[in-house]
Amino acid sequence: MKSWTWVGVIGAVFLLGSLVAALAKDPSPPKKSPELLAQGKRIFEQVCAPCHGSKGDGKGRAGATLQPRPRDFRKPLKDWPNTKGDLDKIYEVITKGIPNSAMVAWAQYSNQERWALAYTVREFAAKPAPAKKRK
């Protein structure tokens, strides 16, 4: 009977750990809106533009001395090395930073603020050229 008790305790601990891990995952992104983009733009100008530049070109004053250089967000999304423009991955980079680079974690911002930044950063990306019509 005692061995079944331990199996139950271990199972409960495992389930509790799984529940905590699931709840700790980053939340789903809020719906993109003009208000959310405005919030992201304000935060970007305050904390990101010094390195990434106001235009998102990676040419901020503070970024001039960094190695590797800050990302140029104007490149097409497919050319973004860490995220390929995936919104969830952009959020993760903002939240956790990039190891061995000057990109620090910005986890002190709320989830909504980090999502606002993720949407804002993605807005800088070059838009793909429209497909040519066939004759």
PyMOL commands that place a pseudoatom at each C-alpha (Angstrom):
pseudoatom trace, name=CA, resn=MET, resi=1, chain=A, elem=C, hetatm=0, pos=[0.000, 0.000, 0.000]
pseudoatom trace, name=CA, resn=LYS, resi=2, chain=A, elem=C, hetatm=0, pos=[2.875, 2.378, 0.740]
pseudoatom trace, name=CA, resn=SER, resi=3, chain=A, elem=C, hetatm=0, pos=[4.359, 1.960, -2.735]
pseudoatom trace, name=CA, resn=TRP, resi=4, chain=A, elem=C, hetatm=0, pos=[1.045, 3.058, -4.294]
pseudoatom trace, name=CA, resn=THR, resi=5, chain=A, elem=C, hetatm=0, pos=[1.100, 6.149, -2.116]
pseudoatom trace, name=CA, resn=TRP, resi=6, chain=A, elem=C, hetatm=0, pos=[4.511, 7.078, -3.483]
pseudoatom trace, name=CA, resn=VAL, resi=7, chain=A, elem=C, hetatm=0, pos=[3.336, 6.512, -7.044]
pseudoatom trace, name=CA, resn=GLY, resi=8, chain=A, elem=C, hetatm=0, pos=[0.418, 8.856, -6.362]
pseudoatom trace, name=CA, resn=VAL, resi=9, chain=A, elem=C, hetatm=0, pos=[2.658, 11.502, -4.790]
pseudoatom trace, name=CA, resn=ILE, resi=10, chain=A, elem=C, hetatm=0, pos=[5.162, 11.341, -7.647]
pseudoatom trace, name=CA, resn=GLY, resi=11, chain=A, elem=C, hetatm=0, pos=[2.335, 11.491, -10.191]
pseudoatom trace, name=CA, resn=ALA, resi=12, chain=A, elem=C, hetatm=0, pos=[0.815, 14.508, -8.454]
pseudoatom trace, name=CA, resn=VAL, resi=13, chain=A, elem=C, hetatm=0, pos=[4.169, 16.298, -8.377]
pseudoatom trace, name=CA, resn=PHE, resi=14, chain=A, elem=C, hetatm=0, pos=[4.657, 15.580, -12.077]
pseudoatom trace, name=CA, resn=LEU, resi=15, chain=A, elem=C, hetatm=0, pos=[1.183, 16.871, -12.941]
pseudoatom trace, name=CA, resn=LEU, resi=16, chain=A, elem=C, hetatm=0, pos=[1.657, 19.974, -10.814]
pseudoatom trace, name=CA, resn=GLY, resi=17, chain=A, elem=C, hetatm=0, pos=[5.014, 20.662, -12.489]
pseudoatom trace, name=CA, resn=SER, resi=18, chain=A, elem=C, hetatm=0, pos=[3.444, 20.260, -15.927]
pseudoatom trace, name=CA, resn=LEU, resi=19, chain=A, elem=C, hetatm=0, pos=[0.643, 22.649, -14.985]
pseudoatom trace, name=CA, resn=VAL, resi=20, chain=A, elem=C, hetatm=0, pos=[3.095, 25.258, -13.709]
pseudoatom trace, name=CA, resn=ALA, resi=21, chain=A, elem=C, hetatm=0, pos=[5.189, 24.939, -16.886]
pseudoatom trace, name=CA, resn=ALA, resi=22, chain=A, elem=C, hetatm=0, pos=[2.117, 25.321, -19.068]
pseudoatom trace, name=CA, resn=LEU, resi=23, chain=A, elem=C, hetatm=0, pos=[0.965, 28.408, -17.178]
pseudoatom trace, name=CA, resn=ALA, resi=24, chain=A, elem=C, hetatm=0, pos=[4.453, 29.941, -17.304]
pseudoatom trace, name=CA, resn=LYS, resi=25, chain=A, elem=C, hetatm=0, pos=[4.545, 29.892, -21.111]
pseudoatom trace, name=CA, resn=ASP, resi=26, chain=A, elem=C, hetatm=0, pos=[4.306, 33.217, -22.822]
pseudoatom trace, name=CA, resn=PRO, resi=27, chain=A, elem=C, hetatm=0, pos=[0.722, 34.268, -23.417]
pseudoatom trace, name=CA, resn=SER, resi=28, chain=A, elem=C, hetatm=0, pos=[-0.877, 34.511, -26.808]
pseudoatom trace, name=CA, resn=PRO, resi=29, chain=A, elem=C, hetatm=0, pos=[-0.348, 37.824, -28.540]
pseudoatom trace, name=CA, resn=PRO, resi=30, chain=A, elem=C, hetatm=0, pos=[-3.049, 40.441, -28.193]
pseudoatom trace, name=CA, resn=LYS, resi=31, chain=A, elem=C, hetatm=0, pos=[-4.831, 41.542, -31.334]
pseudoatom trace, name=CA, resn=LYS, resi=32, chain=A, elem=C, hetatm=0, pos=[-2.811, 44.049, -33.345]
pseudoatom trace, name=CA, resn=SER, resi=33, chain=A, elem=C, hetatm=0, pos=[-4.345, 47.498, -33.094]
pseudoatom trace, name=CA, resn=PRO, resi=34, chain=A, elem=C, hetatm=0, pos=[-3.345, 51.128, -33.683]
pseudoatom trace, name=CA, resn=GLU, resi=35, chain=A, elem=C, hetatm=0, pos=[-3.229, 51.612, -29.898]
pseudoatom trace, name=CA, resn=LEU, resi=36, chain=A, elem=C, hetatm=0, pos=[-0.923, 48.643, -29.427]
pseudoatom trace, name=CA, resn=LEU, resi=37, chain=A, elem=C, hetatm=0, pos=[1.376, 49.858, -32.215]
pseudoatom trace, name=CA, resn=ALA, resi=38, chain=A, elem=C, hetatm=0, pos=[1.440, 53.362, -30.687]
pseudoatom trace, name=CA, resn=GLN, resi=39, chain=A, elem=C, hetatm=0, pos=[2.407, 51.861, -27.337]
pseudoatom trace, name=CA, resn=GLY, resi=40, chain=A, elem=C, hetatm=0, pos=[5.146, 49.808, -28.995]
pseudoatom trace, name=CA, resn=LYS, resi=41, chain=A, elem=C, hetatm=0, pos=[6.448, 52.834, -30.896]
pseudoatom trace, name=CA, resn=ARG, resi=42, chain=A, elem=C, hetatm=0, pos=[6.727, 54.854, -27.655]
pseudoatom trace, name=CA, resn=ILE, resi=43, chain=A, elem=C, hetatm=0, pos=[8.662, 52.093, -25.927]
pseudoatom trace, name=CA, resn=PHE, resi=44, chain=A, elem=C, hetatm=0, pos=[10.816, 51.479, -29.019]
pseudoatom trace, name=CA, resn=GLU, resi=45, chain=A, elem=C, hetatm=0, pos=[11.841, 55.153, -29.129]
pseudoatom trace, name=CA, resn=GLN, resi=46, chain=A, elem=C, hetatm=0, pos=[12.785, 55.063, -25.439]
pseudoatom trace, name=CA, resn=VAL, resi=47, chain=A, elem=C, hetatm=0, pos=[14.686, 51.799, -25.147]
pseudoatom trace, name=CA, resn=CYS, resi=48, chain=A, elem=C, hetatm=0, pos=[15.348, 50.316, -28.596]
pseudoatom trace, name=CA, resn=ALA, resi=49, chain=A, elem=C, hetatm=0, pos=[16.130, 53.298, -30.823]
pseudoatom trace, name=CA, resn=PRO, resi=50, chain=A, elem=C, hetatm=0, pos=[19.415, 54.142, -29.056]
pseudoatom trace, name=CA, resn=CYS, resi=51, chain=A, elem=C, hetatm=0, pos=[20.852, 50.934, -30.538]
pseudoatom trace, name=CA, resn=HIS, resi=52, chain=A, elem=C, hetatm=0, pos=[18.508, 50.043, -33.412]
pseudoatom trace, name=CA, resn=GLY, resi=53, chain=A, elem=C, hetatm=0, pos=[17.898, 53.625, -34.608]
pseudoatom trace, name=CA, resn=SER, resi=54, chain=A, elem=C, hetatm=0, pos=[14.560, 55.421, -34.881]
pseudoatom trace, name=CA, resn=LYS, resi=55, chain=A, elem=C, hetatm=0, pos=[14.118, 53.986, -38.379]
pseudoatom trace, name=CA, resn=GLY, resi=56, chain=A, elem=C, hetatm=0, pos=[14.914, 50.449, -37.210]
pseudoatom trace, name=CA, resn=ASP, resi=57, chain=A, elem=C, hetatm=0, pos=[17.986, 50.422, -39.448]
pseudoatom trace, name=CA, resn=GLY, resi=58, chain=A, elem=C, hetatm=0, pos=[20.447, 49.278, -36.755]
pseudoatom trace, name=CA, resn=LYS, resi=59, chain=A, elem=C, hetatm=0, pos=[22.238, 52.636, -36.819]
pseudoatom trace, name=CA, resn=GLY, resi=60, chain=A, elem=C, hetatm=0, pos=[21.445, 54.074, -33.413]
pseudoatom trace, name=CA, resn=ARG, resi=61, chain=A, elem=C, hetatm=0, pos=[24.112, 56.154, -31.697]
pseudoatom trace, name=CA, resn=ALA, resi=62, chain=A, elem=C, hetatm=0, pos=[24.690, 53.609, -28.929]
pseudoatom trace, name=CA, resn=GLY, resi=63, chain=A, elem=C, hetatm=0, pos=[24.727, 50.734, -31.411]
pseudoatom trace, name=CA, resn=ALA, resi=64, chain=A, elem=C, hetatm=0, pos=[27.689, 52.107, -33.348]
pseudoatom trace, name=CA, resn=THR, resi=65, chain=A, elem=C, hetatm=0, pos=[30.169, 50.491, -30.956]
pseudoatom trace, name=CA, resn=LEU, resi=66, chain=A, elem=C, hetatm=0, pos=[28.388, 47.172, -30.447]
pseudoatom trace, name=CA, resn=GLN, resi=67, chain=A, elem=C, hetatm=0, pos=[29.599, 43.852, -31.839]
pseudoatom trace, name=CA, resn=PRO, resi=68, chain=A, elem=C, hetatm=0, pos=[27.667, 42.242, -33.298]
pseudoatom trace, name=CA, resn=ARG, resi=69, chain=A, elem=C, hetatm=0, pos=[25.886, 45.298, -34.677]
pseudoatom trace, name=CA, resn=PRO, resi=70, chain=A, elem=C, hetatm=0, pos=[22.203, 45.766, -33.824]
pseudoatom trace, name=CA, resn=ARG, resi=71, chain=A, elem=C, hetatm=0, pos=[19.753, 44.212, -36.271]
pseudoatom trace, name=CA, resn=ASP, resi=72, chain=A, elem=C, hetatm=0, pos=[18.471, 46.155, -39.255]
pseudoatom trace, name=CA, resn=PHE, resi=73, chain=A, elem=C, hetatm=0, pos=[14.735, 45.569, -39.018]
pseudoatom trace, name=CA, resn=ARG, resi=74, chain=A, elem=C, hetatm=0, pos=[14.177, 46.996, -42.494]
pseudoatom trace, name=CA, resn=LYS, resi=75, chain=A, elem=C, hetatm=0, pos=[15.384, 43.768, -44.087]
pseudoatom trace, name=CA, resn=PRO, resi=76, chain=A, elem=C, hetatm=0, pos=[12.734, 41.341, -45.360]
pseudoatom trace, name=CA, resn=LEU, resi=77, chain=A, elem=C, hetatm=0, pos=[11.412, 39.109, -42.577]
pseudoatom trace, name=CA, resn=LYS, resi=78, chain=A, elem=C, hetatm=0, pos=[12.900, 35.995, -44.196]
pseudoatom trace, name=CA, resn=ASP, resi=79, chain=A, elem=C, hetatm=0, pos=[16.357, 37.533, -43.688]
pseudoatom trace, name=CA, resn=TRP, resi=80, chain=A, elem=C, hetatm=0, pos=[16.004, 38.068, -39.946]
pseudoatom trace, name=CA, resn=PRO, resi=81, chain=A, elem=C, hetatm=0, pos=[18.523, 35.580, -38.496]
pseudoatom trace, name=CA, resn=ASN, resi=82, chain=A, elem=C, hetatm=0, pos=[16.983, 34.822, -35.097]
pseudoatom trace, name=CA, resn=THR, resi=83, chain=A, elem=C, hetatm=0, pos=[13.280, 35.004, -35.849]
pseudoatom trace, name=CA, resn=LYS, resi=84, chain=A, elem=C, hetatm=0, pos=[12.583, 35.037, -39.604]
pseudoatom trace, name=CA, resn=GLY, resi=85, chain=A, elem=C, hetatm=0, pos=[9.910, 37.565, -38.620]
pseudoatom trace, name=CA, resn=ASP, resi=86, chain=A, elem=C, hetatm=0, pos=[7.893, 35.092, -36.549]
pseudoatom trace, name=CA, resn=LEU, resi=87, chain=A, elem=C, hetatm=0, pos=[5.978, 37.191, -34.009]
pseudoatom trace, name=CA, resn=ASP, resi=88, chain=A, elem=C, hetatm=0, pos=[6.332, 34.619, -31.204]
pseudoatom trace, name=CA, resn=LYS, resi=89, chain=A, elem=C, hetatm=0, pos=[10.090, 34.432, -31.758]
pseudoatom trace, name=CA, resn=ILE, resi=90, chain=A, elem=C, hetatm=0, pos=[10.412, 38.228, -31.818]
pseudoatom trace, name=CA, resn=TYR, resi=91, chain=A, elem=C, hetatm=0, pos=[8.548, 38.328, -28.495]
pseudoatom trace, name=CA, resn=GLU, resi=92, chain=A, elem=C, hetatm=0, pos=[10.912, 35.669, -27.127]
pseudoatom trace, name=CA, resn=VAL, resi=93, chain=A, elem=C, hetatm=0, pos=[14.002, 37.652, -28.193]
pseudoatom trace, name=CA, resn=ILE, resi=94, chain=A, elem=C, hetatm=0, pos=[12.585, 40.775, -26.536]
pseudoatom trace, name=CA, resn=THR, resi=95, chain=A, elem=C, hetatm=0, pos=[11.811, 38.765, -23.399]
pseudoatom trace, name=CA, resn=LYS, resi=96, chain=A, elem=C, hetatm=0, pos=[15.037, 36.746, -23.148]
pseudoatom trace, name=CA, resn=GLY, resi=97, chain=A, elem=C, hetatm=0, pos=[17.591, 38.684, -25.204]
pseudoatom trace, name=CA, resn=ILE, resi=98, chain=A, elem=C, hetatm=0, pos=[20.196, 37.076, -27.484]
pseudoatom trace, name=CA, resn=PRO, resi=99, chain=A, elem=C, hetatm=0, pos=[23.164, 35.304, -25.853]
pseudoatom trace, name=CA, resn=ASN, resi=100, chain=A, elem=C, hetatm=0, pos=[26.632, 36.562, -26.814]
pseudoatom trace, name=CA, resn=SER, resi=101, chain=A, elem=C, hetatm=0, pos=[25.263, 39.859, -28.056]
pseudoatom trace, name=CA, resn=ALA, resi=102, chain=A, elem=C, hetatm=0, pos=[24.338, 43.257, -26.656]
pseudoatom trace, name=CA, resn=MET, resi=103, chain=A, elem=C, hetatm=0, pos=[20.627, 42.397, -27.011]
pseudoatom trace, name=CA, resn=VAL, resi=104, chain=A, elem=C, hetatm=0, pos=[19.543, 42.174, -23.409]
pseudoatom trace, name=CA, resn=ALA, resi=105, chain=A, elem=C, hetatm=0, pos=[16.315, 40.766, -22.012]
pseudoatom trace, name=CA, resn=TRP, resi=106, chain=A, elem=C, hetatm=0, pos=[13.472, 43.233, -21.563]
pseudoatom trace, name=CA, resn=ALA, resi=107, chain=A, elem=C, hetatm=0, pos=[11.389, 40.998, -19.281]
pseudoatom trace, name=CA, resn=GLN, resi=108, chain=A, elem=C, hetatm=0, pos=[10.759, 43.906, -16.912]
pseudoatom trace, name=CA, resn=TYR, resi=109, chain=A, elem=C, hetatm=0, pos=[8.110, 45.134, -19.353]
pseudoatom trace, name=CA, resn=SER, resi=110, chain=A, elem=C, hetatm=0, pos=[4.618, 43.679, -19.152]
pseudoatom trace, name=CA, resn=ASN, resi=111, chain=A, elem=C, hetatm=0, pos=[3.509, 40.985, -21.581]
pseudoatom trace, name=CA, resn=GLN, resi=112, chain=A, elem=C, hetatm=0, pos=[1.392, 43.528, -23.453]
pseudoatom trace, name=CA, resn=GLU, resi=113, chain=A, elem=C, hetatm=0, pos=[4.312, 45.964, -23.731]
pseudoatom trace, name=CA, resn=ARG, resi=114, chain=A, elem=C, hetatm=0, pos=[6.581, 43.229, -25.105]
pseudoatom trace, name=CA, resn=TRP, resi=115, chain=A, elem=C, hetatm=0, pos=[3.925, 42.166, -27.614]
pseudoatom trace, name=CA, resn=ALA, resi=116, chain=A, elem=C, hetatm=0, pos=[3.527, 45.834, -28.600]
pseudoatom trace, name=CA, resn=LEU, resi=117, chain=A, elem=C, hetatm=0, pos=[7.282, 45.983, -29.212]
pseudoatom trace, name=CA, resn=ALA, resi=118, chain=A, elem=C, hetatm=0, pos=[7.187, 42.760, -31.234]
pseudoatom trace, name=CA, resn=TYR, resi=119, chain=A, elem=C, hetatm=0, pos=[4.474, 44.145, -33.518]
pseudoatom trace, name=CA, resn=THR, resi=120, chain=A, elem=C, hetatm=0, pos=[6.285, 47.477, -33.800]
pseudoatom trace, name=CA, resn=VAL, resi=121, chain=A, elem=C, hetatm=0, pos=[9.628, 45.907, -34.714]
pseudoatom trace, name=CA, resn=ARG, resi=122, chain=A, elem=C, hetatm=0, pos=[7.965, 43.792, -37.373]
pseudoatom trace, name=CA, resn=GLU, resi=123, chain=A, elem=C, hetatm=0, pos=[6.429, 46.929, -38.908]
pseudoatom trace, name=CA, resn=PHE, resi=124, chain=A, elem=C, hetatm=0, pos=[9.920, 48.080, -39.966]
pseudoatom trace, name=CA, resn=ALA, resi=125, chain=A, elem=C, hetatm=0, pos=[10.431, 45.068, -42.244]
pseudoatom trace, name=CA, resn=ALA, resi=126, chain=A, elem=C, hetatm=0, pos=[10.608, 45.552, -45.979]
pseudoatom trace, name=CA, resn=LYS, resi=127, chain=A, elem=C, hetatm=0, pos=[7.352, 44.545, -47.562]
pseudoatom trace, name=CA, resn=PRO, resi=128, chain=A, elem=C, hetatm=0, pos=[7.645, 41.886, -50.264]
pseudoatom trace, name=CA, resn=ALA, resi=129, chain=A, elem=C, hetatm=0, pos=[7.227, 43.160, -53.794]
pseudoatom trace, name=CA, resn=PRO, resi=130, chain=A, elem=C, hetatm=0, pos=[3.793, 42.402, -55.239]
pseudoatom trace, name=CA, resn=ALA, resi=131, chain=A, elem=C, hetatm=0, pos=[3.679, 39.402, -57.540]
pseudoatom trace, name=CA, resn=LYS, resi=132, chain=A, elem=C, hetatm=0, pos=[3.788, 40.282, -61.206]
pseudoatom trace, name=CA, resn=LYS, resi=133, chain=A, elem=C, hetatm=0, pos=[0.672, 39.436, -63.166]
pseudoatom trace, name=CA, resn=ARG, resi=134, chain=A, elem=C, hetatm=0, pos=[1.069, 36.915, -65.942]
pseudoatom trace, name=CA, resn=LYS, resi=135, chain=A, elem=C, hetatm=0, pos=[-0.169, 37.850, -69.370]
for i in range(1, 135): cmd.bond("trace and resi %d" % i, "trace and resi %d" % (i + 1))
show_as sticks, trace
zoom trace
